[in-house]
Amino acid sequence: MKNQNPIYIKLSSSEAITLKRNMLLTQIISIRIAKTIKNFNKLRQQELTLKESLQKTLKESKQNIKKIEHLLPKVTLPKSLKKDDDEDDKKEGIKEEPINYEINLDEQLKEIQNRLNSLN
């Protein structure tokens, strides 16, 4: 590897334009990925800060509830009231609707396909 001569390849103008276009598209994608990663790191840091704050608030709330429980007298409910409360709780069940993630993915795929079609 003492003396290496560069090798040149002749490209047609259309090939050169295509290669240059692909390089530019690759650079754009790389920049977008870098921006996304930077934004993700920023949001992740905010999330961690908020989680710490929430954890601290919950801990303080739990301590305050315990203090209040110790200050308040113990109350015993009659059996007739206890049964009525249990029946009301059973009647008021919360129904959760499942989130359909497939629709969102399909929309994203259509959007990407539209972008690809606009390049051509």
C-alpha positions as YAML, in Angstrom:
chain: A
units: angstrom
residues:
- id: 1
  name: MET
  ca: [0.00, 0.00, 0.00]
- id: 2
  name: LYS
  ca: [2.90, 2.31, -0.69]
- id: 3
  name: ASN
  ca: [1.72, 4.00, -3.81]
- id: 4
  name: GLN
  ca: [-1.97, 3.76, -4.56]
- id: 5
  name: ASN
  ca: [-3.42, 5.43, -7.58]
- id: 6
  name: PRO
  ca: [-7.07, 6.48, -7.35]
- id: 7
  name: ILE
  ca: [-9.42, 4.77, -9.73]
- id: 8
  name: TYR
  ca: [-11.93, 6.94, -11.56]
- id: 9
  name: ILE
  ca: [-15.25, 5.75, -12.90]
- id: 10
  name: LYS
  ca: [-17.09, 7.61, -15.58]
- id: 11
  name: LEU
  ca: [-20.75, 8.20, -14.79]
- id: 12
  name: SER
  ca: [-23.46, 9.47, -17.05]
- id: 13
  name: SER
  ca: [-25.12, 12.71, -16.03]
- id: 14
  name: SER
  ca: [-28.35, 10.94, -15.03]
- id: 15
  name: GLU
  ca: [-26.40, 8.49, -12.83]
- id: 16
  name: ALA
  ca: [-24.49, 11.36, -11.23]
- id: 17
  name: ILE
  ca: [-27.73, 13.25, -10.52]
- id: 18
  name: THR
  ca: [-29.34, 10.13, -9.06]
- id: 19
  name: LEU
  ca: [-26.33, 9.46, -6.83]
- id: 20
  name: LYS
  ca: [-26.20, 13.09, -5.69]
- id: 21
  name: ARG
  ca: [-29.96, 13.03, -4.99]
- id: 22
  name: ASN
  ca: [-29.60, 9.84, -2.95]
- id: 23
  name: MET
  ca: [-26.72, 11.32, -0.97]
- id: 24
  name: LEU
  ca: [-28.76, 14.43, -0.19]
- id: 25
  name: LEU
  ca: [-31.77, 12.33, 0.84]
- id: 26
  name: THR
  ca: [-29.51, 10.29, 3.11]
- id: 27
  name: GLN
  ca: [-28.19, 13.48, 4.69]
- id: 28
  name: ILE
  ca: [-31.73, 14.75, 5.24]
- id: 29
  name: ILE
  ca: [-32.71, 11.47, 6.89]
- id: 30
  name: SER
  ca: [-29.63, 11.55, 9.09]
- id: 31
  name: ILE
  ca: [-30.36, 15.10, 10.21]
- id: 32
  name: ARG
  ca: [-33.98, 14.22, 10.97]
- id: 33
  name: ILE
  ca: [-32.88, 11.21, 13.00]
- id: 34
  name: ALA
  ca: [-30.40, 13.36, 14.94]
- id: 35
  name: LYS
  ca: [-33.13, 15.93, 15.65]
- id: 36
  name: THR
  ca: [-35.52, 13.18, 16.74]
- id: 37
  name: ILE
  ca: [-32.93, 11.68, 19.09]
- id: 38
  name: LYS
  ca: [-32.18, 15.11, 20.55]
- id: 39
  name: ASN
  ca: [-35.89, 15.79, 21.05]
- id: 40
  name: PHE
  ca: [-36.37, 12.33, 22.59]
- id: 41
  name: ASN
  ca: [-33.56, 12.91, 25.07]
- id: 42
  name: LYS
  ca: [-35.06, 16.28, 26.02]
- id: 43
  name: LEU
  ca: [-38.52, 14.77, 26.50]
- id: 44
  name: ARG
  ca: [-37.08, 11.82, 28.43]
- id: 45
  name: GLN
  ca: [-35.32, 14.20, 30.81]
- id: 46
  name: GLN
  ca: [-38.58, 16.11, 31.33]
- id: 47
  name: GLU
  ca: [-40.40, 12.83, 31.94]
- id: 48
  name: LEU
  ca: [-37.89, 11.78, 34.58]
- id: 49
  name: THR
  ca: [-38.14, 15.15, 36.29]
- id: 50
  name: LEU
  ca: [-41.94, 14.94, 36.32]
- id: 51
  name: LYS
  ca: [-41.85, 11.37, 37.62]
- id: 52
  name: GLU
  ca: [-39.57, 12.39, 40.47]
- id: 53
  name: SER
  ca: [-41.87, 15.30, 41.30]
- id: 54
  name: LEU
  ca: [-44.93, 13.04, 41.16]
- id: 55
  name: GLN
  ca: [-43.26, 10.45, 43.36]
- id: 56
  name: LYS
  ca: [-42.37, 13.11, 45.92]
- id: 57
  name: THR
  ca: [-45.92, 14.50, 45.86]
- id: 58
  name: LEU
  ca: [-47.44, 11.04, 46.26]
- id: 59
  name: LYS
  ca: [-45.15, 10.27, 49.17]
- id: 60
  name: GLU
  ca: [-46.13, 13.53, 50.89]
- id: 61
  name: SER
  ca: [-49.82, 12.84, 50.22]
- id: 62
  name: LYS
  ca: [-49.52, 9.36, 51.66]
- id: 63
  name: GLN
  ca: [-47.90, 10.76, 54.80]
- id: 64
  name: ASN
  ca: [-50.63, 13.40, 55.11]
- id: 65
  name: ILE
  ca: [-53.35, 10.77, 54.74]
- id: 66
  name: LYS
  ca: [-51.77, 8.66, 57.47]
- id: 67
  name: LYS
  ca: [-51.62, 11.71, 59.75]
- id: 68
  name: ILE
  ca: [-55.29, 12.45, 59.10]
- id: 69
  name: GLU
  ca: [-56.25, 8.81, 59.73]
- id: 70
  name: HIS
  ca: [-54.52, 8.91, 63.11]
- id: 71
  name: LEU
  ca: [-56.31, 12.15, 64.04]
- id: 72
  name: LEU
  ca: [-59.81, 11.04, 63.01]
- id: 73
  name: PRO
  ca: [-61.81, 8.65, 65.17]
- id: 74
  name: LYS
  ca: [-62.52, 5.13, 63.97]
- id: 75
  name: VAL
  ca: [-66.06, 4.78, 62.61]
- id: 76
  name: THR
  ca: [-67.98, 1.53, 62.43]
- id: 77
  name: LEU
  ca: [-70.84, 1.31, 59.96]
- id: 78
  name: PRO
  ca: [-73.94, -0.77, 60.58]
- id: 79
  name: LYS
  ca: [-74.17, -3.98, 58.58]
- id: 80
  name: SER
  ca: [-77.15, -2.74, 56.58]
- id: 81
  name: LEU
  ca: [-75.15, 0.21, 55.19]
- id: 82
  name: LYS
  ca: [-72.16, -1.97, 54.32]
- id: 83
  name: LYS
  ca: [-74.26, -4.29, 52.14]
- id: 84
  name: ASP
  ca: [-75.82, -1.41, 50.20]
- id: 85
  name: ASP
  ca: [-72.40, 0.09, 49.42]
- id: 86
  name: ASP
  ca: [-71.07, -3.23, 48.10]
- id: 87
  name: GLU
  ca: [-74.06, -3.68, 45.76]
- id: 88
  name: ASP
  ca: [-73.72, -0.14, 44.37]
- id: 89
  name: ASP
  ca: [-70.02, -0.70, 43.64]
- id: 90
  name: LYS
  ca: [-70.77, -3.87, 41.69]
- id: 91
  name: LYS
  ca: [-73.40, -2.15, 39.54]
- id: 92
  name: GLU
  ca: [-71.14, 0.73, 38.54]
- id: 93
  name: GLY
  ca: [-68.42, -1.21, 36.67]
- id: 94
  name: ILE
  ca: [-66.05, 0.81, 34.52]
- id: 95
  name: LYS
  ca: [-65.81, -0.36, 30.93]
- id: 96
  name: GLU
  ca: [-62.60, 0.36, 29.06]
- id: 97
  name: GLU
  ca: [-62.48, 0.61, 25.31]
- id: 98
  name: PRO
  ca: [-59.41, -0.97, 23.73]
- id: 99
  name: ILE
  ca: [-57.20, 1.33, 21.68]
- id: 100
  name: ASN
  ca: [-56.80, 0.18, 18.11]
- id: 101
  name: TYR
  ca: [-53.16, 0.77, 17.25]
- id: 102
  name: GLU
  ca: [-53.43, -0.90, 13.84]
- id: 103
  name: ILE
  ca: [-55.40, 2.02, 12.40]
- id: 104
  name: ASN
  ca: [-52.70, 4.46, 13.43]
- id: 105
  name: LEU
  ca: [-50.02, 2.27, 11.85]
- id: 106
  name: ASP
  ca: [-52.00, 2.02, 8.62]
- id: 107
  name: GLU
  ca: [-52.32, 5.79, 8.47]
- id: 108
  name: GLN
  ca: [-48.60, 6.13, 9.00]
- id: 109
  name: LEU
  ca: [-47.88, 3.63, 6.23]
- id: 110
  name: LYS
  ca: [-50.16, 5.54, 3.84]
- id: 111
  name: GLU
  ca: [-48.41, 8.80, 4.70]
- id: 112
  name: ILE
  ca: [-44.99, 7.27, 4.03]
- id: 113
  name: GLN
  ca: [-46.23, 5.82, 0.76]
- id: 114
  name: ASN
  ca: [-47.50, 9.26, -0.27]
- id: 115
  name: ARG
  ca: [-44.11, 10.77, 0.49]
- id: 116
  name: LEU
  ca: [-42.39, 8.15, -1.64]
- id: 117
  name: ASN
  ca: [-44.79, 8.79, -4.50]
- id: 118
  name: SER
  ca: [-44.17, 12.53, -4.32]
- id: 119
  name: LEU
  ca: [-40.42, 11.95, -4.78]
- id: 120
  name: ASN
  ca: [-40.99, 10.28, -8.15]
...
